[in-house]
Amino acid sequence: MQVALSRAVLGSALGWDACAAVAVEDAGFAAKLAELVAQAQPEYAALAEAAAARQEKLLRRKKEKPRKK
């Protein structure tokens, strides 16, 4: 998901001076982050829905096929 924010705004949101990019690998965290962005900027609602769908799919797959120990 790409969000049009300045380096200062993104960095401030993360507690840093400036930040140009952020990568989120955890699907649950990414879905929640996308949801929060969509609440602030409704034009990202479709991306938030897509992230939530990916998270649901991963949870469903994990439930169907548990990891072997």
Secondary structure, 3 states (H helix, E strand, C coil): CCCCCCHHHHHHHHCCCCCCCCCCCCHHHHHHHHHHHHHHCHHHHHHHHHHHHHHHHHHHHHHHCCCCC
